[in-house]
Amino acid sequence: MNVKGIEVKGIDVDENTRCKHYHKEIDIIALKFKCCDTYYPCHLCHAEVADHPPVLWGKDERGTKAILCGACGTELTIQEYMDSDSTCTSCHSSFNEGCKRHYHLYFEM
């Protein structure tokens, strides 16, 4: 699925990056996986679709644009996302606050 002109892979991905696993109104981010330089809505989609294990972004890579807002298409850096209080810094759409519980699946903590 192309979301705002950026390819997002996964299972049942919609135009706002929601997927089979996370599809509430506020589930509107995709994360770029370091291992394949590809956006997925979640770790479960990556596990189902990719043919390799995930690789975490290092603490020294937090300036990398790796978060896609499914509402406006803005790419945020990892640090911008972590500091955002679960709100897009561009369009101010709300993200799912529960995603913070999964940081360890994407980023070195």
C-alpha positions in Angstrom: 0.0 0.0 0.0 1.2 3.5 -0.8 0.5 5.9 2.0 1.1 9.5 1.0 3.4 8.3 -1.7 5.5 6.0 0.5 5.3 2.3 0.3 4.1 0.6 3.5 4.2 -3.2 3.6 2.1 -5.4 5.9 -1.2 -7.2 6.3 -4.4 -5.4 5.3 -2.7 -1.9 5.4 -5.1 1.0 4.8 -4.4 4.5 3.5 -3.6 5.7 7.1 -1.1 2.8 7.9 -3.6 0.8 10.0 -3.2 -2.9 9.6 -4.7 -6.3 10.5 -3.1 -6.2 14.0 -3.6 -2.5 14.9 -6.6 -0.8 13.4 -8.0 1.7 15.9 -8.6 5.2 14.7 -5.3 6.3 16.4 -3.2 3.6 14.9 -1.8 5.9 12.3 2.0 5.4 12.2 4.3 3.1 10.3 7.8 2.4 11.4 10.8 2.0 9.0 12.7 -1.1 9.9 16.5 -0.7 9.9 17.1 -4.2 8.6 15.3 -3.6 5.3 14.8 0.2 5.1 11.1 -0.5 4.7 8.0 0.9 6.5 5.6 -1.5 8.2 2.6 -0.6 10.5 3.9 -2.9 13.2 6.3 -5.6 14.4 3.7 -8.3 13.7 3.4 -7.3 10.1 7.2 -7.3 9.7 7.3 -10.8 11.2 4.6 -12.1 8.8 5.8 -10.4 5.6 9.6 -10.0 5.8 11.9 -12.9 5.3 14.4 -11.9 8.0 14.5 -10.9 11.7 14.2 -7.3 12.7 17.2 -5.1 13.6 16.8 -2.4 16.2 17.7 1.2 15.6 20.6 2.2 17.8 20.5 5.1 20.3 23.0 7.0 18.1 20.5 6.8 15.2 17.6 8.7 16.8 18.1 11.5 14.3 17.0 9.1 11.5 13.6 9.6 9.8 11.9 6.3 10.6 8.3 7.1 11.6 5.6 7.9 9.1 2.4 9.7 10.1 -0.4 8.0 8.4 -2.6 11.1 8.6 -0.4 13.6 6.8 2.6 11.6 5.4 5.2 13.5 7.5 8.3 11.5 8.3 9.5 12.0 11.8 12.9 11.2 13.3 12.9 8.6 16.0 13.7 11.3 18.5 10.9 13.6 17.3 8.5 10.6 17.6 9.7 9.7 21.1 9.4 13.4 22.2 6.1 13.9 20.5 3.7 13.0 23.4 2.0 10.7 20.9 1.0 13.6 18.6 2.3 14.3 15.0 4.6 17.3 15.1 3.2 18.4 11.7 -0.6 17.8 11.6 -1.1 17.3 15.4 -3.0 14.0 14.8 -3.0 11.7 17.8 -1.0 8.5 17.8 -1.8 5.5 19.9 0.0 6.1 23.3 0.2 2.3 23.8 2.9 2.2 21.1 5.4 3.3 23.7 5.2 -0.1 25.2 6.7 -1.5 22.0 9.7 0.9 21.7 12.0 -2.0 22.7 10.9 -3.9 19.6 12.2 -1.1 17.3 14.7 0.9 19.2 17.6 0.3 21.5 16.5 1.6 24.9 
